[in-house]
């Protein structure tokens, strides 16, 4: 009897452990995984791709003409080192040309920008992604998808045309949840004006900064300034103006049609997002920009600036401004996709926990959205995961059609970083006009590292790059 009880206990244990072992094994991300072999193809109701699409054109060839001279040339040397946060002290992290944020890059619309990245001492390798700039696929800077990580001692040259004026930023897309937080980012402004003021908000180890400095930071003003707000953090941020009204004149690099005056309201800048405000300074006075609350603010102009609290009302971008025609008809979409964000218990990369899902699947067994060039695409993004997600599609801007069933009624709301709250549903649309393989992920970067990422894949486009393996590519 004791032996029989022991055998029974062992059998019961195996019954419990065997499924757990299977789920653990299934959760491991294969070494050397290609985006082309990830998950399952979702054709969005459109025609499937012809067999053998893995033998098409390599995205590594999608780049500007090699014989065109650069209009703007920048050399960025990345290092692991300590750097100074004005008003707070020094911290250990990563720098570009010995500073964080890295040097601001400015260019005129139509310029060809050439950036030479030198990795002097970032041990895990790095890349540069041009957040919000619809670059050719080979220049997108995503380790394991569009290039290999640039390892210590290596150099990589990025070349792209600054086709669209606007406010953008750049950051590493190798171990981005760690490297961005610790300093590998900078500002990119295309077609700057003489009265521009940049406010790049970033949190280093719980210390919120603006333009790399802590506390009240002051800059010179003009009668009318264009404030370029950039949120480089992982969560949404409310911003407001104490001492003056403003107009929202651009969202994620795209101009707002017929912006109207705003008084006593904040505007939400989601993670990765950019909002441009036009502010008229009162004569002889300064204004203060509230940046999510706390001690770090930006004062523009001379003299005392009022100090206020975050307004209770917020600008609703769904109805702000006036309508204008779209360059395509979403009602005649070639494909419609669903991007349902959820969460469930289980294993991810061999670790137990609560993990993100896309359409009920965990990374890497997620849907890959398949398109052909010139397709009109609509997508329904629904979040029932319990947390907010700032969703970022590389290589494209999308237009918001509706939120929770309410149709957009203001200026076309073009965005590349969309704040999707829990229990919110957005319908968006875009034109598939930039061939490549593009990440579509949450820009709360730890969420992406936990599997909230998939890809938009064009017919006939392949990639020679892989995750992990000898190249150590880990984009999130």
C-alpha positions in Angstrom: 0.0 0.0 0.0 2.7 2.6 0.8 4.3 1.9 -2.6 1.0 2.2 -4.4 0.4 5.5 -2.7 3.8 6.8 -3.7 3.3 5.8 -7.3 -0.1 7.5 -7.2 1.4 10.6 -5.9 4.1 10.6 -8.6 1.5 10.1 -11.3 -0.6 13.0 -9.9 2.5 15.1 -9.8 3.3 14.3 -13.5 -0.3 15.1 -14.5 0.2 18.6 -13.0 3.8 19.2 -14.1 3.6 17.9 -17.6 1.1 20.5 -18.9 3.1 23.2 -17.0 6.3 22.0 -18.7 4.6 22.1 -22.0 3.4 25.7 -21.5 6.8 26.7 -20.3 8.5 25.2 -23.3 5.9 26.9 -25.7 6.6 30.3 -24.1 10.3 30.4 -25.0 11.1 32.7 -28.0 13.2 30.7 -30.4 16.8 31.8 -30.8 17.3 33.4 -34.2 13.6 34.0 -34.9 12.8 36.0 -38.0 9.8 38.3 -38.2 8.9 36.4 -41.4 8.3 33.2 -39.4 6.5 34.9 -36.5 3.0 34.1 -35.5 0.3 33.7 -38.2 -0.7 35.8 -41.2 -3.8 38.0 -40.9 -4.9 39.2 -44.3 -7.6 41.5 -43.0 -10.2 40.1 -45.4 -8.0 40.9 -48.4 -6.3 38.5 -50.8 -3.6 36.3 -49.3 0.0 36.7 -50.5 1.3 34.4 -53.1 3.3 31.3 -52.0 7.0 31.9 -51.6 6.7 35.5 -50.4 9.8 34.9 -48.3 11.8 35.1 -51.5 10.9 38.7 -52.4 12.8 41.9 -52.1 15.0 42.5 -49.0 14.0 45.5 -47.0 17.8 46.1 -46.6 17.6 47.5 -50.1 14.9 50.1 -49.3 17.0 53.2 -48.8 17.7 56.5 -50.5 19.9 56.8 -53.6 23.5 56.3 -52.6 24.8 59.0 -54.9 22.9 61.8 -53.4 25.0 64.1 -51.1 23.8 64.7 -47.6 22.4 68.1 -46.7 22.8 67.5 -42.9 25.6 65.3 -41.6 25.8 64.3 -37.9 28.2 62.0 -36.1 26.9 60.5 -32.8 29.2 58.6 -30.5 27.4 56.4 -28.0 29.0 55.7 -24.6 28.3 54.1 -21.3 29.3 56.8 -18.8 28.1 59.2 -16.1 26.6 62.5 -17.2 25.2 65.6 -15.5 21.5 66.4 -15.0 21.5 70.2 -14.4 19.7 70.9 -11.1 20.0 67.4 -9.8 23.5 66.0 -10.2 25.1 63.1 -12.1 23.9 59.7 -12.9 25.2 56.6 -14.6 23.7 55.8 -18.0 24.4 56.2 -21.7 25.3 59.3 -23.7 25.5 60.5 -27.3 28.5 62.8 -27.7 28.8 62.9 -23.9 25.3 64.3 -23.3 21.8 63.0 -22.7 19.6 63.9 -24.4 21.9 63.6 -27.4 22.4 66.6 -29.7 19.3 68.1 -31.3 19.2 67.4 -35.0 17.6 70.1 -37.2 17.0 70.0 -40.9 14.8 71.7 -43.6 12.0 69.8 -45.3 13.5 67.9 -48.2 17.0 67.7 -46.8 18.8 64.4 -46.9 20.0 63.6 -43.3 23.0 61.4 -42.8 23.8 60.2 -39.2 26.9 58.2 -38.5 26.4 56.2 -35.3 29.6 55.0 -33.5 29.1 52.7 -30.6 32.1 53.3 -28.4 31.1 51.5 -25.3 27.4 50.6 -25.1 28.0 46.9 -24.2 24.8 45.3 -25.5 24.8 47.1 -28.8 22.4 49.8 -30.0 20.5 51.3 -32.9 18.8 54.6 -33.7 15.1 54.7 -34.5 13.6 57.9 -36.0 10.4 58.0 -34.1 7.6 59.4 -36.2 9.7 59.9 -39.3 8.3 57.7 -42.1 11.8 56.6 -43.3 12.6 53.9 -45.8 12.5 50.5 -44.2 16.3 50.0 -44.2 16.7 53.1 -42.1 14.1 52.4 -39.4 16.8 51.3 -36.8 15.1 48.3 -35.2 17.5 45.5 -34.1 16.6 42.2 -35.6 14.1 43.6 -38.0 15.7 46.3 -40.2 19.4 45.9 -39.1 21.7 44.2 -36.6 22.5 45.9 -33.4 25.6 48.1 -33.6 28.0 46.4 -31.2 30.9 48.1 -29.4 33.5 49.2 -31.9 31.1 49.2 -34.8 29.7 52.0 -36.9 26.4 52.3 -38.8 25.3 55.1 -41.2 21.6 56.2 -41.5 20.4 58.1 -44.5 16.9 59.4 -45.1 15.1 62.4 -46.6 13.3 64.7 -44.2 10.1 64.6 -46.3 7.6 65.9 -43.7 8.1 69.0 -41.5 7.4 68.4 -37.9 8.5 67.5 -34.4 10.2 64.1 -34.0 12.7 62.3 -31.8 15.2 59.5 -32.0 16.1 56.7 -29.6 17.7 53.3 -29.4 15.6 50.3 -30.5 17.9 47.7 -29.0 16.9 46.8 -25.4 14.9 50.0 -25.7 13.1 49.6 -22.4 16.5 50.0 -20.7 18.6 52.1 -23.1 16.0 54.9 -23.7 15.3 55.3 -20.0 19.1 55.5 -19.3 19.8 58.2 -21.9 19.9 57.1 -25.5 17.5 59.5 -27.1 17.5 63.0 -28.7 15.3 65.5 -30.6 14.8 65.8 -34.3 13.1 68.9 -35.7 12.4 69.3 -39.4 12.0 72.9 -40.7 12.4 74.7 -37.4 11.3 78.3 -37.0 13.0 81.2 -35.3 10.6 81.2 -32.4 10.7 77.5 -31.6 10.9 76.2 -28.1 11.5 72.5 -27.5 10.3 70.7 -24.3 11.5 67.1 -24.4 10.3 65.4 -21.2 12.3 62.4 -19.9 12.5 60.6 -16.6 15.8 59.3 -15.4 15.5 56.9 -12.4 12.3 58.7 -11.1 13.8 62.1 -11.8 11.6 64.0 -14.4 13.5 66.4 -16.6 12.9 68.8 -19.4 15.6 69.1 -22.1 17.9 67.2 -19.7 17.4 69.5 -16.7 15.6 69.2 -13.4 13.3 71.8 -11.7 12.3 75.2 -13.2 14.0 75.6 -16.5 13.8 78.9 -18.2 14.2 79.8 -21.9 13.9 83.1 -23.8 10.6 83.8 -25.5 9.1 85.9 -28.3 5.7 87.5 -28.8 4.5 84.2 -30.3 6.3 80.9 -29.8 5.9 77.4 -31.2 6.3 75.0 -28.3 7.3 71.5 -29.4 6.3 69.1 -26.6 7.9 65.6 -26.7 7.1 62.9 -24.3 10.0 60.3 -24.3 8.7 58.5 -21.2 6.6 55.3 -21.0 3.3 56.8 -19.9 1.0 59.6 -21.0 1.6 63.2 -19.7 -0.8 66.1 -19.3 0.7 69.5 -20.4 -0.8 72.9 -19.9 0.1 76.6 -20.0 -0.1 78.9 -17.0 -0.4 82.6 -17.9 -1.7 82.4 -21.5 -4.0 80.6 -23.9 -2.7 78.5 -26.8 -3.6 76.6 -29.9 -2.8 73.0 -30.8 -1.1 73.4 -34.1 0.4 70.0 -34.8 0.1 66.4 -33.6 2.9 63.9 -34.1 4.4 66.1 -36.8 1.2 66.8 -38.8 -0.5 70.2 -38.9 -4.0 70.6 -37.3 -6.6 72.1 -39.6 -8.0 75.4 -38.3 -6.9 75.1 -34.7 -9.0 77.2 -32.3 -8.0 79.0 -29.1 -7.8 77.0 -25.9 -8.1 78.4 -22.4 -8.0 76.6 -19.1 -7.5 73.1 -20.5 -4.6 70.6 -20.6 -3.5 68.6 -23.6 -2.5 64.9 -23.4 0.9 63.9 -24.8 1.1 60.1 -24.8 4.3 58.1 -24.6 6.4 58.7 -27.7 4.0 61.4 -28.9 4.5 65.1 -29.8 2.2 68.0 -29.6 3.0 71.5 -30.9 1.4 74.5 -29.2 1.3 78.1 -30.4 1.5 80.5 -27.5 1.2 84.3 -27.5 3.1 85.6 -24.5 1.5 88.5 -22.6 3.7 91.7 -23.0 6.5 91.8 -20.5 5.4 88.5 -18.8 6.4 84.9 -18.8 4.4 81.8 -19.0 4.9 78.5 -17.3 4.4 75.1 -19.0 3.1 72.4 -16.7 4.6 69.0 -17.5 2.5 66.4 -15.8 2.9 68.0 -12.3 5.9 68.0 -10.0 8.9 70.3 -9.7 10.1 70.2 -13.3 8.5 72.9 -15.5 9.5 75.1 -18.4 9.3 78.9 -18.1 9.2 80.9 -21.3 10.1 84.6 -21.3 11.4 87.1 -18.8 9.9 88.0 -15.4 7.8 86.0 -13.0 5.6 83.3 -14.3 2.3 82.2 -12.7 2.1 78.8 -11.1 -1.1 76.8 -11.5 -2.5 73.4 -11.2 -3.4 70.9 -13.9 -6.8 71.9 -15.4 -9.7 69.5 -14.9 -10.7 69.7 -18.5 -8.7 68.4 -21.5 -8.6 69.2 -25.2 -10.4 66.5 -27.1 -8.5 65.9 -30.3 -11.4 63.9 -31.7 -13.4 67.2 -32.1 -10.7 69.9 -32.1 -10.2 72.0 -35.3 -12.2 71.7 -38.5 -12.7 68.7 -40.8 -10.7 68.4 -44.1 -10.6 65.9 -46.9 -8.6 62.7 -46.5 -6.2 61.5 -49.2 -8.0 58.2 -49.4 -11.5 56.8 -48.7 -11.6 54.6 -45.5 -15.0 53.4 -46.6 -13.4 51.6 -49.5 -10.7 49.9 -47.4 -8.9 46.9 -49.0 -8.2 45.3 -45.6 -9.6 45.6 -42.1 -7.7 44.3 -39.1 -8.5 43.9 -35.4 -5.8 44.6 -32.8 -7.4 43.5 -29.5 -5.1 44.0 -26.5 -5.7 41.7 -23.5 -3.9 40.1 -20.6 -3.8 36.6 -19.2 -1.9 34.4 -16.8 0.7 32.1 -18.1 4.4 31.9 -19.1 6.4 34.4 -21.3 10.0 33.6 -22.1 9.9 30.9 -19.5 8.6 33.2 -16.7 5.2 32.9 -15.0 3.0 36.0 -14.7 0.3 38.1 -16.3 1.2 38.7 -19.9 -0.1 40.8 -22.7 -2.0 39.3 -25.6 -2.9 40.4 -29.1 -6.2 38.9 -30.4 -5.9 36.3 -27.6 -2.3 35.2 -28.6 1.0 35.8 -26.8 4.2 36.9 -28.6 5.7 35.5 -30.8 2.5 33.6 -31.8 0.7 36.8 -32.6 -1.1 37.9 -35.8 1.1 39.5 -38.4 -0.8 42.1 -40.4 -0.3 41.5 -44.2 -0.7 44.2 -46.8 0.1 45.0 -50.4 1.5 48.3 -51.4 -1.2 51.0 -52.0 -3.8 49.1 -49.9 -6.2 51.3 -47.9 -6.3 49.8 -44.4 -8.6 50.2 -41.5 -7.8 48.8 -38.0 -9.9 48.5 -34.9 -7.7 48.8 -31.8 -9.5 47.6 -28.6 -8.0 47.6 -25.1 -9.4 45.4 -22.4 -6.1 44.7 -20.6 -6.6 46.8 -17.5 -3.9 49.4 -18.4 -3.3 52.2 -20.8 -1.2 51.5 -24.0 0.4 54.1 -26.2 0.3 52.3 -29.6 3.0 53.1 -32.1 3.1 51.9 -35.8 6.5 52.4 -37.4 6.8 53.9 -40.9 3.3 55.3 -41.2 0.9 57.9 -39.8 -2.7 56.8 -39.1 -5.8 58.9 -39.0 -8.4 58.4 -36.2 -11.9 57.7 -37.5 -13.7 57.1 -34.2 -13.3 56.5 -30.5 -15.8 54.2 -28.7 -18.1 54.5 -31.6 -18.1 58.3 -31.8 -17.0 59.5 -35.2 -14.1 62.1 -35.4 -15.6 65.5 -36.1 -12.7 67.9 -35.9 -9.5 68.3 -37.9 -8.1 65.0 -39.3 -6.3 63.6 -36.3 -3.1 62.1 -37.8 -0.9 60.3 -35.3 1.9 57.7 -35.0 1.5 57.4 -31.2 -2.1 56.8 -30.1 -3.1 56.7 -26.4 -5.5 53.8 -25.9 -7.0 53.8 -22.4 -8.4 50.6 -20.8 -11.9 49.9 -22.2 -11.3 52.2 -25.2 -11.8 51.2 -28.8 -10.4 53.3 -31.7 -11.0 52.8 -35.4 -8.0 54.1 -37.4 -7.0 54.1 -41.1 -3.9 54.5 -43.2 -2.5 54.0 -46.7 0.1 51.3 -47.1 2.5 53.4 -49.0 5.9 52.6 -47.4 7.0 49.0 -48.2 8.8 47.1 -45.4 8.3 45.1 -42.3 7.2 47.5 -39.6 6.8 47.1 -35.8 3.4 47.9 -34.3 3.8 48.0 -30.6 3.1 49.6 -27.3 5.4 52.5 -26.5 5.4 51.8 -22.9 8.6 50.1 -23.6 8.5 47.5 -20.8 5.1 46.4 -22.1 6.7 45.8 -25.5 9.5 43.9 -23.9 6.8 41.8 -22.3 5.4 40.9 -25.7 3.0 43.7 -26.7 4.4 43.8 -30.2 3.6 42.6 -33.7 4.4 43.6 -37.3 2.9 45.1 -40.4 4.4 43.1 -43.3 4.2 44.1 -47.0 3.8 41.6 -49.8 7.1 40.5 -51.3 9.3 42.2 -48.6 11.8 40.0 -46.7 14.4 40.7 -44.0 17.8 39.0 -43.5 17.8 39.9 -39.8 16.9 37.8 -36.8 16.3 38.2 -33.1 18.8 37.1 -30.5 21.4 34.7 -31.9 25.0 35.7 -32.6 23.9 39.3 -33.3 22.3 39.7 -29.9 19.3 41.6 -31.5 16.8 42.5 -28.8 14.7 45.4 -30.1 12.7 45.9 -26.9 
